[in-house]
Amino acid sequence: MFCLHFTLPLLWYHGSLSRSEAESLLTLCKECSYLVRNSQTNRSDYSLSLRSCQGFMHMKFTQCKDGKYILGQNSPPFDTIPEVIHFYTTHKLPIRGAEHLSLLFPVLVQTL
């Protein structure tokens, strides 16, 4: 089971946000804006929602048998999802159609 614990607040983590709600938040954002949310298909999984020049992309984080996480099929494994996010802020995404993108602009959770 995945645990979202990290030493810093995860302001890009939006919890149970739907795919369409994620797209609504990303609509006014620039290319390379992103957020992480619970997957709608399996509540114990997580998805990355990303704004690209062609619209929106949604990618699931995959937990390997050894407990590590990858994004796409060509990602190196990481111990936590925050480590995946941190890595792809300075590296290009290993996803077809997003090879030119990095995670540059987190969409922050708005608190009331």
Residue frames relative to the residue before (quaternion, step in Angstrom):
aa qw qx qy qz dx dy dz
M 1.0000 0.0000 0.0000 0.0000 0.00 0.00 0.00
F 0.4462 -0.7106 0.4947 0.2264 3.53 -0.94 0.98
C 0.1155 -0.7810 0.6116 0.0515 3.55 -1.04 0.81
L 0.2489 -0.7782 0.5619 0.1294 3.57 -0.75 1.05
H 0.3437 0.7122 -0.5593 0.2487 3.60 0.36 1.11
F 0.0851 0.7686 -0.6212 0.1269 3.53 -0.98 0.90
T 0.5923 -0.6153 0.3821 0.3530 3.58 -1.12 0.47
L 0.7239 0.3509 -0.2316 0.5470 3.61 1.21 -0.35
P 0.5837 -0.5540 0.4296 0.4096 3.61 -1.14 0.42
L 0.3354 -0.7369 0.5560 0.1880 3.57 -0.99 0.86
L 0.0874 -0.8612 0.4997 0.0301 3.56 0.44 1.22
W 0.6389 0.5096 -0.3268 0.4746 3.60 1.24 -0.27
Y 0.5850 0.5682 -0.3726 0.4429 3.62 1.26 -0.07
H 0.1533 -0.8414 0.5179 0.0195 3.56 -0.53 1.25
G 0.4912 -0.6930 0.4299 0.3061 3.62 1.18 0.20
S 0.8209 -0.2507 0.1861 0.4782 3.55 -1.04 -0.84
L 0.1828 0.7666 -0.5784 0.2107 3.54 0.59 1.16
S 0.4007 -0.7116 0.5147 0.2611 3.60 -0.88 0.85
R 0.6845 -0.4661 0.3711 0.4201 3.54 -1.32 0.26
S 0.6955 0.4665 -0.2802 0.4693 3.60 0.86 -0.93
E 0.6246 0.5146 -0.3402 0.4789 3.61 1.07 -0.65
A 0.6185 0.5312 -0.3362 0.4715 3.59 1.06 -0.74
E 0.6597 0.5009 -0.3060 0.4693 3.58 0.94 -0.86
S 0.6177 0.5376 -0.3438 0.4596 3.60 1.04 -0.71
L 0.6641 0.4902 -0.3021 0.4769 3.59 0.96 -0.84
L 0.7102 0.4686 -0.2563 0.4586 3.58 0.99 -0.83
T 0.4779 0.7092 -0.4233 0.2990 3.60 1.21 -0.41
L 0.7637 0.3638 -0.1951 0.4963 3.58 0.86 -0.92
C 0.5694 0.6074 -0.3703 0.4121 3.58 1.29 0.00
K 0.5158 -0.6353 0.4768 0.3210 3.54 -1.27 0.38
E 0.7050 -0.4361 0.3533 0.4336 3.52 -1.37 0.26
C 0.7878 0.2698 -0.2670 0.4850 3.57 -1.10 0.88
S 0.4511 0.6290 -0.4866 0.4051 3.60 1.22 0.40
Y 0.0161 -0.8226 0.5659 -0.0522 3.57 -1.00 0.81
L 0.0228 -0.7491 0.6591 0.0621 3.50 -1.42 0.24
V 0.3050 -0.7101 0.6005 0.2053 3.55 -1.30 0.37
R 0.0024 0.7987 -0.5993 0.0527 3.55 -0.98 0.91
N 0.6047 -0.5059 0.4474 0.4222 3.54 -1.33 0.18
S 0.4842 -0.6408 0.5092 0.3093 3.55 -1.08 0.73
Q 0.4423 -0.6925 0.5002 0.2732 3.58 -1.02 0.75
T 0.6690 0.5179 -0.3092 0.4343 3.59 1.10 -0.60
N 0.7881 0.0224 -0.0034 0.6151 3.58 1.12 -0.61
R 0.3985 -0.7743 0.4448 0.2094 3.58 -0.37 1.24
S 0.6595 0.4855 -0.3303 0.4692 3.61 1.15 -0.32
D 0.6314 0.4894 -0.3330 0.5009 3.59 1.32 0.04
Y 0.2666 -0.7577 0.5800 0.1359 3.54 -1.30 0.39
S 0.1995 -0.7820 0.5840 0.0876 3.54 -1.17 0.70
L 0.3116 -0.6900 0.6205 0.2044 3.50 -1.28 0.59
S 0.1054 -0.7629 0.6353 0.0568 3.58 -0.87 0.97
L 0.0616 -0.8291 0.5511 -0.0711 3.53 -0.74 1.16
R 0.3203 -0.7116 0.5909 0.2047 3.56 -1.11 0.73
S 0.0351 -0.7793 0.6256 0.0027 3.57 -0.82 1.03
C 0.6770 -0.4794 0.3443 0.4396 3.59 -1.24 0.11
Q 0.7057 0.4427 -0.2572 0.4898 3.60 1.20 -0.43
G 0.7544 -0.3157 0.2057 0.5375 3.60 1.22 0.08
F 0.7051 -0.4297 0.3529 0.4401 3.53 -0.94 -0.96
M 0.1242 -0.7539 0.6396 0.0844 3.53 -1.21 0.61
H 0.1022 -0.7702 0.6280 0.0443 3.55 -1.09 0.79
M 0.0019 0.8105 -0.5826 0.0599 3.56 -0.66 1.14
K 0.3489 -0.7398 0.5396 0.1993 3.54 -0.96 0.87
F 0.3916 -0.6513 0.5926 0.2670 3.53 -1.15 0.71
T 0.1966 -0.7815 0.5839 0.0981 3.57 -0.88 0.95
Q 0.2447 -0.7472 0.5993 0.1507 3.54 -0.93 0.94
C 0.3480 -0.7532 0.5308 0.1727 3.56 -0.71 1.14
K 0.6976 -0.4727 0.3399 0.4177 3.56 -1.30 0.25
D 0.6838 0.4741 -0.2859 0.4753 3.60 1.12 -0.60
G 0.6017 -0.6009 0.3389 0.4026 3.59 1.32 0.15
K 0.5658 0.5942 -0.3892 0.4187 3.58 1.26 -0.10
Y 0.3884 -0.7305 0.5278 0.1923 3.56 -1.29 0.46
I 0.0618 -0.7650 0.6398 0.0412 3.52 -1.18 0.72
L 0.2504 -0.7207 0.6244 0.1673 3.52 -1.33 0.39
G 0.7903 0.0873 -0.1098 0.5964 3.57 -0.38 1.20
Q 0.6519 -0.5463 0.3685 0.3752 3.57 -1.28 -0.10
N 0.7549 0.3999 -0.2065 0.4770 3.60 1.15 -0.48
S 0.4193 0.7129 -0.4572 0.3269 3.57 1.24 0.35
P 0.4504 -0.6192 0.5430 0.3448 3.57 -1.10 0.55
P 0.5184 -0.6441 0.4516 0.3353 3.63 -1.10 0.48
F 0.1289 -0.7771 0.6145 0.0443 3.54 -1.19 0.76
D 0.5697 -0.6185 0.4284 0.3306 3.57 -1.16 0.60
T 0.8095 0.0884 -0.0181 0.5802 3.60 1.03 -0.76
I 0.6087 -0.5421 0.4289 0.3895 3.56 -1.26 0.34
P 0.6147 0.5268 -0.3778 0.4492 3.67 0.92 -0.62
E 0.6277 0.5186 -0.3425 0.4687 3.62 1.08 -0.60
V 0.6014 0.5372 -0.3516 0.4755 3.60 1.08 -0.70
I 0.6636 0.5064 -0.3001 0.4615 3.57 0.85 -1.02
H 0.6660 0.5113 -0.3096 0.4463 3.58 0.82 -0.97
F 0.6441 0.5315 -0.3215 0.4464 3.60 0.91 -0.88
Y 0.7561 0.4031 -0.2205 0.4662 3.59 0.83 -0.97
T 0.4764 0.6020 -0.4823 0.4220 3.58 1.18 0.38
T 0.7729 0.2817 -0.1671 0.5434 3.61 1.20 -0.40
H 0.7077 0.3623 -0.2507 0.5523 3.61 1.28 0.07
K 0.5443 -0.6061 0.4709 0.3386 3.57 -1.20 0.55
L 0.5382 -0.6357 0.4549 0.3152 3.55 -1.11 0.75
P 0.3775 -0.7392 0.5123 0.2204 3.62 -1.00 0.79
I 0.4659 0.6834 -0.4164 0.3775 3.56 1.11 0.73
R 0.4885 -0.6545 0.4867 0.3102 3.59 -0.87 0.93
G 0.7722 0.2788 -0.2481 0.5143 3.54 -0.82 1.05
A 0.7627 0.2867 -0.1765 0.5523 3.59 1.26 -0.24
E 0.2864 0.8122 -0.4750 0.1808 3.58 1.27 0.30
H 0.6927 0.4719 -0.2703 0.4737 3.59 1.17 -0.56
L 0.6449 0.5618 -0.2991 0.4232 3.60 1.28 -0.16
S 0.1197 -0.7155 0.6803 0.1045 3.49 -1.34 0.57
L 0.5253 -0.6026 0.4857 0.3535 3.57 -1.28 0.21
L 0.0010 -0.8706 0.4894 -0.0511 3.56 0.09 1.31
F 0.8215 0.2009 -0.0582 0.5305 3.58 0.93 -0.88
P 0.2054 -0.7912 0.5615 0.1283 3.62 -0.17 1.19
V 0.3241 -0.6881 0.6106 0.2205 3.54 -1.08 0.79
L 0.2667 -0.8197 0.4924 0.1203 3.54 -0.33 1.27
V 0.5303 -0.6023 0.4956 0.3323 3.53 -1.16 0.69
Q 0.2944 -0.7469 0.5727 0.1656 3.55 -0.91 0.95
T 0.1396 -0.7871 0.5963 0.0738 3.57 -0.71 1.04
L 0.3875 -0.7277 0.5212 0.2207 3.54 -1.05 0.78
